[in-house]
Amino acid sequence: MGKTLQVSCVQLHWAKSLEYNLARVGEYIGRAAEAGSRVVLFPETTLTGYYFPYVLTLTPTAVRAALEETCRLTKEAGIWCLVGSLRTTADRYLNLMHVIAPDGEIIYEYAKVHMAGRDEQQYCRGGNKLALFEIDGILCTLVICRDGRHPELYRLPAMAGAQILFHPSCSSDEIEAVTWKRVSGRAQQPVGPNCKIFHCVANTVGQSPDGQQTSSGMSFIREPNGIPLAEAGCYQEEMITAVLDLDRADRSYILDSLKAPPFLTGHWETMIAEMVARKDAWPE
């Protein structure tokens, strides 16, 4: 039997309070552990939410305390947890995902590179690295929402050996735009058919307090051929779970890209080396 990894993806509301979000995170960490999952992935800006009129009222101390409590809950469950927050810096916010190990320590952080909505573009700035880290000896990568529209952000880590793409998202938008996303092929396009790696998406649901925006839901876990192993609905908070057979993530399309056309091989190798050199830098 080859190496496997059981993963749960949690779909949560994007415009709730810090207290509500922390309570739901604790509940679903427990549910994922009870289901036998080794990893639980939460959506973009899990703890703070993505509704900026509310986010702007949060103190850094409150956000830090919620993250510390998430670390404690993760340690108690003894699993891996990927959770998001918006962190204040001297120059706007960073949209972060925190990778928390089973001992409760944050071992990796990634800052979203490509900003999406108007509020995010106004209040946030992008990170300056690509994600490459290990979970139980398995190389993984990570993009946040809009980042997934830029395939170099996950293809380069896959060239370096990543077999799993974790993709937290908050595809909130005007109602017409979200409806278009649902009927035109999802907010997150499956990456397996161009990479041959696993793709795990945790998206959001629900409306903004003013009723002007909603989110597309439809979280999924897809195997390297693009076939769905688990899918969530459009409207409700829920958790989906699947077992990943790592032998299927052979990265064959990625490896082919490294070889042909030959004149690009050296350029790929240079970019991979530069990516690996900065992969462990902490966002600041």
Short mmCIF file of the C-alpha atoms (twelve columns), coordinates in Angstrom:
data_MODEL
# 
_entry.id   MODEL 
# 
loop_
_atom_site.group_PDB 
_atom_site.id 
_atom_site.type_symbol 
_atom_site.label_atom_id 
_atom_site.label_alt_id 
_atom_site.label_comp_id 
_atom_site.label_asym_id 
_atom_site.label_seq_id 
_atom_site.Cartn_x 
_atom_site.Cartn_y 
_atom_site.Cartn_z 
_atom_site.pdbx_PDB_model_num 
ATOM 1   C CA . MET A 1   0.000   0.000  0.000   1 
ATOM 2   C CA . GLY A 2   1.366   3.409  -0.989  1 
ATOM 3   C CA . LYS A 3   1.433   6.534  1.125   1 
ATOM 4   C CA . THR A 4   -1.946  8.134  1.779   1 
ATOM 5   C CA . LEU A 5   -3.153  11.298 3.454   1 
ATOM 6   C CA . GLN A 6   -6.705  11.962 4.610   1 
ATOM 7   C CA . VAL A 7   -7.711  15.607 4.195   1 
ATOM 8   C CA . SER A 8   -10.804 17.551 5.268   1 
ATOM 9   C CA . CYS A 9   -11.811 20.901 3.743   1 
ATOM 10  C CA . VAL A 10  -14.161 23.153 5.698   1 
ATOM 11  C CA . GLN A 11  -16.575 25.585 4.061   1 
ATOM 12  C CA . LEU A 12  -17.470 28.553 6.298   1 
ATOM 13  C CA . HIS A 13  -19.294 31.895 6.151   1 
ATOM 14  C CA . TRP A 14  -17.018 34.765 5.088   1 
ATOM 15  C CA . ALA A 15  -18.632 37.704 6.911   1 
ATOM 16  C CA . LYS A 16  -19.062 36.642 10.537  1 
ATOM 17  C CA . SER A 17  -17.415 37.842 13.748  1 
ATOM 18  C CA . LEU A 18  -14.038 36.759 15.083  1 
ATOM 19  C CA . GLU A 19  -15.763 34.996 17.977  1 
ATOM 20  C CA . TYR A 20  -18.097 33.096 15.662  1 
ATOM 21  C CA . ASN A 21  -15.260 32.106 13.355  1 
ATOM 22  C CA . LEU A 22  -13.071 30.855 16.199  1 
ATOM 23  C CA . ALA A 23  -15.918 28.750 17.588  1 
ATOM 24  C CA . ARG A 24  -16.527 27.158 14.189  1 
ATOM 25  C CA . VAL A 25  -12.829 26.522 13.677  1 
ATOM 26  C CA . GLY A 26  -12.685 24.710 16.999  1 
ATOM 27  C CA . GLU A 27  -15.749 22.656 16.147  1 
ATOM 28  C CA . TYR A 28  -14.426 21.572 12.760  1 
ATOM 29  C CA . ILE A 29  -10.921 20.807 13.988  1 
ATOM 30  C CA . GLY A 30  -12.597 18.343 16.322  1 
ATOM 31  C CA . ARG A 31  -14.820 16.949 13.583  1 
ATOM 32  C CA . ALA A 32  -11.876 16.454 11.240  1 
ATOM 33  C CA . ALA A 33  -9.909  14.633 13.927  1 
ATOM 34  C CA . GLU A 34  -12.903 12.424 14.736  1 
ATOM 35  C CA . ALA A 35  -13.246 11.587 11.025  1 
ATOM 36  C CA . GLY A 36  -9.648  10.379 11.000  1 
ATOM 37  C CA . SER A 37  -8.234  13.222 8.910   1 
ATOM 38  C CA . ARG A 38  -4.589  14.159 9.257   1 
ATOM 39  C CA . VAL A 39  -5.097  17.641 7.752   1 
ATOM 40  C CA . VAL A 40  -7.926  20.173 7.952   1 
ATOM 41  C CA . LEU A 41  -7.997  23.124 5.541   1 
ATOM 42  C CA . PHE A 42  -10.061 26.250 6.263   1 
ATOM 43  C CA . PRO A 43  -11.031 29.092 3.880   1 
ATOM 44  C CA . GLU A 44  -9.206  32.334 3.211   1 
ATOM 45  C CA . THR A 45  -9.184  34.807 6.149   1 
ATOM 46  C CA . THR A 46  -10.771 32.142 8.348   1 
ATOM 47  C CA . LEU A 47  -10.509 33.909 11.685  1 
ATOM 48  C CA . THR A 48  -10.940 37.578 10.755  1 
ATOM 49  C CA . GLY A 49  -13.365 37.064 7.916   1 
ATOM 50  C CA . TYR A 50  -13.120 38.925 4.599   1 
ATOM 51  C CA . TYR A 51  -15.720 41.646 5.270   1 
ATOM 52  C CA . PHE A 52  -13.436 44.666 5.578   1 
ATOM 53  C CA . PRO A 53  -15.852 47.073 7.318   1 
ATOM 54  C CA . TYR A 54  -15.700 44.584 10.220  1 
ATOM 55  C CA . VAL A 55  -12.036 43.565 9.828   1 
ATOM 56  C CA . LEU A 56  -10.945 47.199 10.219  1 
ATOM 57  C CA . THR A 57  -12.454 47.256 13.735  1 
ATOM 58  C CA . LEU A 58  -10.386 44.282 14.971  1 
ATOM 59  C CA . THR A 59  -7.312  44.838 17.111  1 
ATOM 60  C CA . PRO A 60  -4.080  42.961 16.371  1 
ATOM 61  C CA . THR A 61  -4.208  41.627 19.938  1 
ATOM 62  C CA . ALA A 62  -7.616  40.036 19.388  1 
ATOM 63  C CA . VAL A 63  -6.551  38.436 16.115  1 
ATOM 64  C CA . ARG A 64  -3.333  37.133 17.644  1 
ATOM 65  C CA . ALA A 65  -5.263  35.645 20.590  1 
ATOM 66  C CA . ALA A 66  -7.645  33.851 18.207  1 
ATOM 67  C CA . LEU A 67  -4.698  32.401 16.300  1 
ATOM 68  C CA . GLU A 68  -3.058  31.252 19.548  1 
ATOM 69  C CA . GLU A 69  -6.296  29.555 20.576  1 
ATOM 70  C CA . THR A 70  -6.442  27.846 17.187  1 
ATOM 71  C CA . CYS A 71  -2.923  26.542 17.792  1 
ATOM 72  C CA . ARG A 72  -4.008  25.177 21.169  1 
ATOM 73  C CA . LEU A 73  -7.047  23.446 19.650  1 
ATOM 74  C CA . THR A 74  -4.883  21.994 16.881  1 
ATOM 75  C CA . LYS A 75  -2.450  20.552 19.416  1 
ATOM 76  C CA . GLU A 76  -5.334  19.101 21.388  1 
ATOM 77  C CA . ALA A 77  -6.630  17.359 18.249  1 
ATOM 78  C CA . GLY A 78  -3.157  16.239 17.159  1 
ATOM 79  C CA . ILE A 79  -3.634  17.004 13.446  1 
ATOM 80  C CA . TRP A 80  -2.398  19.548 10.898  1 
ATOM 81  C CA . CYS A 81  -4.458  22.723 10.481  1 
ATOM 82  C CA . LEU A 82  -4.280  25.366 7.736   1 
ATOM 83  C CA . VAL A 83  -6.100  28.512 8.848   1 
ATOM 84  C CA . GLY A 84  -6.227  32.082 7.560   1 
ATOM 85  C CA . SER A 85  -6.211  35.619 8.950   1 
ATOM 86  C CA . LEU A 86  -5.600  39.228 7.985   1 
ATOM 87  C CA . ARG A 87  -2.578  40.644 9.853   1 
ATOM 88  C CA . THR A 88  -1.778  44.312 10.211  1 
ATOM 89  C CA . THR A 89  1.728   45.501 9.281   1 
ATOM 90  C CA . ALA A 90  3.406   48.880 9.020   1 
ATOM 91  C CA . ASP A 91  2.225   48.906 5.406   1 
ATOM 92  C CA . ARG A 92  -1.392  47.669 5.181   1 
ATOM 93  C CA . TYR A 93  -2.579  44.097 5.821   1 
ATOM 94  C CA . LEU A 94  -1.179  40.744 4.771   1 
ATOM 95  C CA . ASN A 95  -3.666  38.044 3.771   1 
ATOM 96  C CA . LEU A 96  -2.081  35.000 5.410   1 
ATOM 97  C CA . MET A 97  -2.455  31.261 5.724   1 
ATOM 98  C CA . HIS A 98  -0.845  29.695 8.786   1 
ATOM 99  C CA . VAL A 99  0.265   26.050 8.678   1 
ATOM 100 C CA . ILE A 100 -0.068  24.668 12.209  1 
ATOM 101 C CA . ALA A 101 1.628   21.359 13.039  1 
ATOM 102 C CA . PRO A 102 0.094   18.698 15.326  1 
ATOM 103 C CA . ASP A 103 2.195   20.015 18.222  1 
ATOM 104 C CA . GLY A 104 0.421   23.386 17.935  1 
ATOM 105 C CA . GLU A 105 3.359   25.278 16.421  1 
ATOM 106 C CA . ILE A 106 3.011   27.492 13.336  1 
ATOM 107 C CA . ILE A 107 5.667   26.018 11.065  1 
ATOM 108 C CA . TYR A 108 4.912   27.965 7.882   1 
ATOM 109 C CA . GLU A 109 3.128   31.094 6.685   1 
ATOM 110 C CA . TYR A 110 2.225   32.222 3.186   1 
ATOM 111 C CA . ALA A 111 0.992   35.668 2.155   1 
ATOM 112 C CA . LYS A 112 -1.403  35.987 -0.782  1 
ATOM 113 C CA . VAL A 113 0.346   37.425 -3.829  1 
ATOM 114 C CA . HIS A 114 -2.502  38.695 -6.045  1 
ATOM 115 C CA . MET A 115 -5.137  40.904 -4.448  1 
ATOM 116 C CA . ALA A 116 -8.722  40.499 -5.625  1 
ATOM 117 C CA . GLY A 117 -11.658 42.697 -4.586  1 
ATOM 118 C CA . ARG A 118 -11.678 46.494 -4.242  1 
ATOM 119 C CA . ASP A 119 -11.372 46.460 -0.457  1 
ATOM 120 C CA . GLU A 120 -8.525  43.951 -0.527  1 
ATOM 121 C CA . GLN A 121 -6.678  45.999 -3.140  1 
ATOM 122 C CA . GLN A 122 -7.073  49.090 -0.977  1 
ATOM 123 C CA . TYR A 123 -6.150  47.629 2.389   1 
ATOM 124 C CA . CYS A 124 -3.764  44.752 1.593   1 
ATOM 125 C CA . ARG A 125 -0.446  44.198 -0.146  1 
ATOM 126 C CA . GLY A 126 0.901   41.047 -1.716  1 
ATOM 127 C CA . GLY A 127 3.501   38.612 -0.454  1 
ATOM 128 C CA . ASN A 128 6.843   37.951 -2.120  1 
ATOM 129 C CA . LYS A 129 7.340   34.183 -2.182  1 
ATOM 130 C CA . LEU A 130 5.756   30.952 -3.386  1 
ATOM 131 C CA . ALA A 131 4.718   28.249 -0.939  1 
ATOM 132 C CA . LEU A 132 6.618   24.991 -0.505  1 
ATOM 133 C CA . PHE A 133 6.448   23.074 2.772   1 
ATOM 134 C CA . GLU A 134 6.091   19.549 4.147   1 
ATOM 135 C CA . ILE A 135 3.221   17.779 5.860   1 
ATOM 136 C CA . ASP A 136 4.254   14.374 7.214   1 
ATOM 137 C CA . GLY A 137 7.116   14.283 4.716   1 
ATOM 138 C CA . ILE A 138 4.861   15.157 1.757   1 
ATOM 139 C CA . LEU A 139 5.818   18.263 -0.218  1 
ATOM 140 C CA . CYS A 140 2.854   20.638 -0.526  1 
ATOM 141 C CA . THR A 141 2.117   24.056 -1.927  1 
ATOM 142 C CA . LEU A 142 -0.475  26.713 -1.213  1 
ATOM 143 C CA . VAL A 143 -2.238  29.544 -3.008  1 
ATOM 144 C CA . ILE A 144 -5.000  31.831 -1.767  1 
ATOM 145 C CA . CYS A 145 -8.120  32.462 -3.862  1 
ATOM 146 C CA . ARG A 146 -7.171  34.783 -6.795  1 
ATOM 147 C CA . ASP A 147 -3.640  33.334 -6.724  1 
ATOM 148 C CA . GLY A 148 -5.094  30.236 -8.363  1 
ATOM 149 C CA . ARG A 149 -5.655  32.250 -11.559 1 
ATOM 150 C CA . HIS A 150 -1.882  32.517 -11.879 1 
ATOM 151 C CA . PRO A 151 -0.625  28.976 -12.543 1 
ATOM 152 C CA . GLU A 152 3.056   29.820 -12.122 1 
ATOM 153 C CA . LEU A 153 2.372   30.137 -8.379  1 
ATOM 154 C CA . TYR A 154 1.615   26.424 -8.047  1 
ATOM 155 C CA . ARG A 155 3.378   24.980 -11.100 1 
ATOM 156 C CA . LEU A 156 6.826   26.082 -9.935  1 
ATOM 157 C CA . PRO A 157 6.371   24.423 -6.506  1 
ATOM 158 C CA . ALA A 158 5.079   21.321 -8.304  1 
ATOM 159 C CA . MET A 159 8.248   21.342 -10.411 1 
ATOM 160 C CA . ALA A 160 10.149  21.325 -7.103  1 
ATOM 161 C CA . GLY A 161 8.206   18.242 -5.958  1 
ATOM 162 C CA . ALA A 162 4.887   19.402 -4.460  1 
ATOM 163 C CA . GLN A 163 2.152   16.762 -4.780  1 
ATOM 164 C CA . ILE A 164 -0.737  18.616 -3.124  1 
ATOM 165 C CA . LEU A 165 -2.099  22.116 -3.733  1 
ATOM 166 C CA . PHE A 166 -4.043  23.558 -0.792  1 
ATOM 167 C CA . HIS A 167 -6.279  26.362 -2.039  1 
ATOM 168 C CA . PRO A 168 -8.206  28.361 0.586   1 
ATOM 169 C CA . SER A 169 -10.579 30.830 -0.982  1 
ATOM 170 C CA . CYS A 170 -13.267 33.446 -0.418  1 
ATOM 171 C CA . SER A 171 -14.965 33.921 -3.767  1 
ATOM 172 C CA . SER A 172 -17.264 36.660 -2.494  1 
ATOM 173 C CA . ASP A 173 -18.558 39.022 -5.148  1 
ATOM 174 C CA . GLU A 174 -21.685 40.759 -6.399  1 
ATOM 175 C CA . ILE A 175 -24.526 38.287 -6.757  1 
ATOM 176 C CA . GLU A 176 -24.460 38.372 -10.571 1 
ATOM 177 C CA . ALA A 177 -20.730 37.631 -10.641 1 
ATOM 178 C CA . VAL A 178 -21.054 34.717 -8.231  1 
ATOM 179 C CA . THR A 179 -23.866 33.256 -10.320 1 
ATOM 180 C CA . TRP A 180 -21.600 33.472 -13.358 1 
ATOM 181 C CA . LYS A 181 -18.802 31.697 -11.448 1 
ATOM 182 C CA . ARG A 182 -21.132 28.831 -10.582 1 
ATOM 183 C CA . VAL A 183 -22.345 28.216 -14.124 1 
ATOM 184 C CA . SER A 184 -19.081 28.885 -15.976 1 
ATOM 185 C CA . GLY A 185 -16.763 26.462 -14.247 1 
ATOM 186 C CA . ARG A 186 -16.301 27.464 -10.593 1 
ATOM 187 C CA . ALA A 187 -14.241 30.220 -9.047  1 
ATOM 188 C CA . GLN A 188 -11.333 27.771 -8.747  1 
ATOM 189 C CA . GLN A 189 -10.334 25.886 -11.867 1 
ATOM 190 C CA . PRO A 190 -9.080  22.321 -11.188 1 
ATOM 191 C CA . VAL A 191 -5.299  22.156 -11.521 1 
ATOM 192 C CA . GLY A 192 -4.876  18.386 -11.791 1 
ATOM 193 C CA . PRO A 193 -5.378  18.221 -15.571 1 
ATOM 194 C CA . ASN A 194 -2.400  20.545 -16.132 1 
ATOM 195 C CA . CYS A 195 -0.167  19.404 -13.275 1 
ATOM 196 C CA . LYS A 196 -1.112  15.880 -12.108 1 
ATOM 197 C CA . ILE A 197 -1.215  16.902 -8.428  1 
ATOM 198 C CA . PHE A 198 -4.048  16.884 -5.871  1 
ATOM 199 C CA . HIS A 199 -6.151  20.041 -5.477  1 
ATOM 200 C CA . CYS A 200 -7.908  20.768 -2.161  1 
ATOM 201 C CA . VAL A 201 -10.187 23.839 -2.048  1 
ATOM 202 C CA . ALA A 202 -11.887 25.318 1.033   1 
ATOM 203 C CA . ASN A 203 -14.192 28.135 -0.045  1 
ATOM 204 C CA . THR A 204 -16.751 30.329 1.698   1 
ATOM 205 C CA . VAL A 205 -20.529 30.728 1.657   1 
ATOM 206 C CA . GLY A 206 -23.056 33.328 2.755   1 
ATOM 207 C CA . GLN A 207 -24.024 36.954 2.177   1 
ATOM 208 C CA . SER A 208 -22.487 40.194 3.403   1 
ATOM 209 C CA . PRO A 209 -24.423 42.109 6.092   1 
ATOM 210 C CA . ASP A 210 -25.655 44.612 3.497   1 
ATOM 211 C CA . GLY A 211 -26.909 41.831 1.204   1 
ATOM 212 C CA . GLN A 212 -24.884 43.126 -1.728  1 
ATOM 213 C CA . GLN A 213 -22.467 40.218 -2.003  1 
ATOM 214 C CA . THR A 214 -22.497 36.462 -1.648  1 
ATOM 215 C CA . SER A 215 -20.027 33.609 -2.117  1 
ATOM 216 C CA . SER A 216 -19.974 30.673 -4.486  1 
ATOM 217 C CA . GLY A 217 -19.253 27.772 -2.109  1 
ATOM 218 C CA . MET A 218 -18.569 24.552 -4.050  1 
ATOM 219 C CA . SER A 219 -15.406 23.557 -2.169  1 
ATOM 220 C CA . PHE A 220 -13.804 20.419 -3.560  1 
ATOM 221 C CA . ILE A 221 -11.056 17.832 -3.296  1 
ATOM 222 C CA . ARG A 222 -9.885  16.626 -6.697  1 
ATOM 223 C CA . GLU A 223 -7.454  13.915 -7.636  1 
ATOM 224 C CA . PRO A 224 -4.626  14.487 -10.127 1 
ATOM 225 C CA . ASN A 225 -6.749  13.692 -13.186 1 
ATOM 226 C CA . GLY A 226 -9.261  16.343 -12.111 1 
ATOM 227 C CA . ILE A 227 -11.897 13.856 -10.936 1 
ATOM 228 C CA . PRO A 228 -13.751 15.081 -7.817  1 
ATOM 229 C CA . LEU A 229 -13.280 12.953 -4.707  1 
ATOM 230 C CA . ALA A 230 -15.535 15.199 -2.615  1 
ATOM 231 C CA . GLU A 231 -17.586 18.339 -3.300  1 
ATOM 232 C CA . ALA A 232 -19.535 20.785 -1.154  1 
ATOM 233 C CA . GLY A 233 -22.709 22.681 -1.916  1 
ATOM 234 C CA . CYS A 234 -23.287 26.348 -2.716  1 
ATOM 235 C CA . TYR A 235 -24.935 27.677 0.422   1 
ATOM 236 C CA . GLN A 236 -24.208 25.839 3.655   1 
ATOM 237 C CA . GLU A 237 -21.280 25.514 6.010   1 
ATOM 238 C CA . GLU A 238 -19.977 21.965 5.827   1 
ATOM 239 C CA . MET A 239 -16.920 19.716 5.786   1 
ATOM 240 C CA . ILE A 240 -15.811 17.392 3.011   1 
ATOM 241 C CA . THR A 241 -13.200 14.640 3.373   1 
ATOM 242 C CA . ALA A 242 -11.170 12.404 1.078   1 
ATOM 243 C CA . VAL A 243 -8.197  10.053 1.198   1 
ATOM 244 C CA . LEU A 244 -5.361  11.047 -1.139  1 
ATOM 245 C CA . ASP A 245 -3.339  8.235  -2.703  1 
ATOM 246 C CA . LEU A 246 -0.039  10.041 -3.203  1 
ATOM 247 C CA . ASP A 247 1.163   7.581  -5.850  1 
ATOM 248 C CA . ARG A 248 -1.420  9.112  -8.200  1 
ATOM 249 C CA . ALA A 249 0.196   12.555 -7.903  1 
ATOM 250 C CA . ASP A 250 3.065   11.702 -10.245 1 
ATOM 251 C CA . ARG A 251 3.442   15.312 -11.535 1 
ATOM 252 C CA . SER A 252 3.900   13.891 -15.037 1 
ATOM 253 C CA . TYR A 253 2.674   16.985 -16.908 1 
ATOM 254 C CA . ILE A 254 4.931   19.163 -14.801 1 
ATOM 255 C CA . LEU A 255 7.928   16.951 -15.460 1 
ATOM 256 C CA . ASP A 256 7.180   17.077 -19.190 1 
ATOM 257 C CA . SER A 257 7.178   20.890 -19.020 1 
ATOM 258 C CA . LEU A 258 10.654  20.794 -17.506 1 
ATOM 259 C CA . LYS A 259 11.957  18.869 -20.530 1 
ATOM 260 C CA . ALA A 260 10.254  20.443 -23.514 1 
ATOM 261 C CA . PRO A 261 10.798  22.695 -25.257 1 
ATOM 262 C CA . PRO A 262 14.479  22.291 -24.350 1 
ATOM 263 C CA . PHE A 263 15.333  26.001 -24.575 1 
ATOM 264 C CA . LEU A 264 13.117  26.661 -21.517 1 
ATOM 265 C CA . THR A 265 14.679  24.013 -19.262 1 
ATOM 266 C CA . GLY A 266 17.454  26.237 -17.950 1 
ATOM 267 C CA . HIS A 267 15.006  29.068 -17.245 1 
ATOM 268 C CA . TRP A 268 12.713  26.728 -15.285 1 
ATOM 269 C CA . GLU A 269 15.666  25.463 -13.254 1 
ATOM 270 C CA . THR A 270 16.744  29.016 -12.422 1 
ATOM 271 C CA . MET A 271 13.240  29.997 -11.291 1 
ATOM 272 C CA . ILE A 272 12.883  26.841 -9.191  1 
ATOM 273 C CA . ALA A 273 16.188  27.545 -7.449  1 
ATOM 274 C CA . GLU A 274 15.175  31.146 -6.693  1 
ATOM 275 C CA . MET A 275 11.773  29.997 -5.404  1 
ATOM 276 C CA . VAL A 276 13.317  27.393 -3.100  1 
ATOM 277 C CA . ALA A 277 15.865  29.907 -1.800  1 
ATOM 278 C CA . ARG A 278 13.128  32.192 -0.444  1 
ATOM 279 C CA . LYS A 279 10.406  29.661 0.416   1 
ATOM 280 C CA . ASP A 280 11.050  29.734 4.191   1 
ATOM 281 C CA . ALA A 281 11.095  33.525 4.563   1 
ATOM 282 C CA . TRP A 282 8.392   34.650 6.992   1 
ATOM 283 C CA . PRO A 283 5.924   37.186 5.569   1 
ATOM 284 C CA . GLU A 284 6.429   40.650 7.017   1 
# 
